[in-house]
Amino acid sequence: MLFVYFGFILLTAFNKGAMGQTLVPGLSWGILLGAIVIVTAFVLTGLYVRWANNHYDPELRAIQKRAFAADAESPGGHS
């Protein structure tokens, strides 16, 4: 996402002419690429959430289960 965002900002800063070029009436490269940046953010967020739900969360629950089991077995553990 950083590459996409900073790429857009750098294009805007250093190539204003290209970003202002009209593709069709009412739509320039800048508007189109800005919309693509927003859509990319939503897509990458969705992919991360899917990954976290399928990989990160189950592993975190397993670690918590082991930690709570070890705590319960320790002499000063809370049962």
C-alpha positions in Angstrom: 0.0 0.0 0.0 2.9 2.3 0.7 4.2 1.8 -2.8 0.8 2.6 -4.3 0.2 5.6 -2.2 3.7 7.2 -2.5 3.8 6.3 -6.2 0.6 8.3 -6.7 1.9 11.2 -4.6 5.2 11.2 -6.5 3.4 11.1 -9.9 1.3 14.0 -8.8 4.3 16.0 -7.6 6.6 15.4 -10.5 4.3 14.8 -13.5 1.4 17.1 -13.1 0.9 17.3 -16.9 0.3 13.6 -17.2 -2.0 13.5 -14.2 -4.1 16.3 -15.6 -4.4 14.7 -19.0 -8.0 14.1 -19.9 -9.0 10.5 -20.8 -12.6 11.3 -21.5 -14.5 14.4 -20.7 -14.7 14.7 -16.9 -12.0 12.0 -16.2 -8.3 12.7 -16.0 -5.4 10.3 -15.2 -5.2 11.9 -11.7 -8.9 11.1 -10.9 -8.7 7.6 -12.3 -5.4 6.8 -10.4 -6.8 8.4 -7.2 -9.8 6.1 -7.4 -7.6 3.1 -8.0 -5.6 4.0 -4.9 -8.8 4.0 -2.8 -10.0 0.7 -4.3 -6.5 -0.9 -3.8 -6.7 0.1 -0.1 -10.0 -1.6 0.3 -8.8 -4.8 -1.5 -5.6 -5.0 0.5 -7.4 -4.5 3.7 -9.8 -7.3 2.8 -7.0 -9.6 1.9 -5.2 -8.9 5.2 -8.4 -9.5 7.2 -8.9 -12.8 5.4 -5.3 -13.8 6.1 -5.5 -12.8 9.7 -8.7 -14.6 10.3 -7.3 -17.8 8.7 -3.7 -17.8 9.9 -2.9 -15.3 12.6 -6.0 -15.7 14.9 -5.9 -19.5 15.1 -2.2 -19.4 16.0 -2.8 -16.6 18.6 -5.6 -18.7 20.2 -3.2 -21.8 20.3 -0.5 -19.7 22.0 -3.1 -18.3 24.5 -4.3 -21.8 25.3 -0.8 -23.0 26.0 0.0 -20.0 28.1 -3.2 -20.4 30.2 -2.6 -24.1 30.6 1.0 -23.5 31.8 -0.3 -20.8 34.2 -2.9 -23.2 35.6 -0.3 -25.9 36.1 2.2 -23.6 37.9 2.3 -23.7 41.7 1.0 -20.1 42.0 -1.3 -20.5 39.0 -4.9 -19.3 39.1 -7.2 -22.3 38.7 
